[in-house]
Amino acid sequence: MRGNAWKWLAIGGAIALLVMFGLEMSTTGIERIYGPIDGSEYTVGTGNSGYVSETDKRITELERELEEIRRIAYGNGYEGEGARLPGMPLQNDQPAVNKLADSTSGLLQTASSKSIRFVVGLFDGWMN
């Protein structure tokens, strides 16, 4: 009976660590897209009411420099980000995107089902 208590304690600790890690990763992802959650120190966007960090200023400056370097390299014919290389045909191939999405979803589904089976097998072997 005493050995089972240690196993359950270890499983509970592992689950708690996984939950905490998942929360941290989701918070980091949300902050990367929307900015800090509290909103007091930083406002996402280019409005006048928000604090603009030094990093954002530097990124804007580097983007301007890159745009100027591209203009110098490509000459006066540079049309911005949407410009095509000379001689490359314009193709809007929607099926390629669908194929990529289908293969990605299949890969994710396979990976998730195999990882669930691995974790269940791991805990099953550990409990028995």
N, C-alpha and C positions, 0 to 999 in steps of 0.2 A: 504494500500500500504506500509505503514511504517513497519508493522509487517512482511511482506514478505521479506523485506530487511534484517532483523535480521536472519530469517530462512536461507536465501541464504548465508549470511555471516558465520553462524554457519556450514552449510554444506561445504562451501569452506574451512573453517578452519579445519574441520574434515578430509577432503580429503587431504589437504596439510600435516597434521600431519601423516596420513597413508602413504602417498608417502615418506615422510622423514624417517619414521620408516622402511619402506621397503628398501629404499636405504641403511640405516645403517645396516640392517640385511644382505643384500646381500654383502655389502662391508666386513662385519665381516666374512661371510662364505668364500668369495674369499681369504681373508687374511689368514684364518685358513688353507686353502689348499695350496695356492701358495706363501704365505708370504706377507709382506707389498707391496703395489702397487708401491710405488716410487722406491723400489729396492736399495736405497742408503745405508741403514743401515744393511740390511740382505739379504743374498742370500740363496735360498733354495737348499738343496743338500749337498753333502759332499766334494765339490771341494775345492781346496786350496785358491781360490781367494775370497771366501766369509767370512763374519764375522760370527763366531760361538758364540752364546749367552751362558751365564752361564746355562740357563735352559736346552739347548740342551746337554751341557756337563754333567749336572747332570742326565738327562734322560739316556744317554749312559752309565754312570757309574752304575745307578740302573739296567739297563738291563743286564749288565755283572754280577752284584751281583745276580740277579734273576736266570740267567743261571747257575751260580755256585751252588746256593742253590738247583736247580732242579737236577743237577748232583749228589749232595750229597744225596738228598732224594731218587732218583730213582736208585742210584748206577751207575755202568759202562754201564748199558744197556740203558741209556738215549740217545735218537736219535734226540733231538731237538724239534722244534715246531710241526713237522708233525708226531710225535710219537703217536701211538694208545695205549689205555689202554690194558693190557693183557686180552685176552679172547673176545675182541670186534671185530666183523667181519668188514672187510673193505667193505664199500658199497658206491658206487657212484650213488646215487639215484637222477637222474636229474629231474624226475617228481615232487619230493617234492619241489624243488626250483621253478619249474614252478607253482605249486599250491600256494606257498607262494607269488610269484609275482602277480599271478592273484587275489588272495584275497586282497593283498595290493592295487593293482590298483583299484579294486572295492570299497574298503573302501575310498580311496582318492577321487574317482569320486563322491561317495555318499556324503562325507563330503563337497566337494566343491560346489555341487549343492544345498545342504541344507543351507550352509552358504550364498550363493548368494541369495537364497530365503529369508533368515532371514534378510539380509541387505536391500533388496528391500522392504520387508514388514515393516521393521523399518522406512525407509525413507518415504514410502507411508503413514503409519499411522501418522508420524510426519508432513508431508506436508498437510494432510487433516484434 
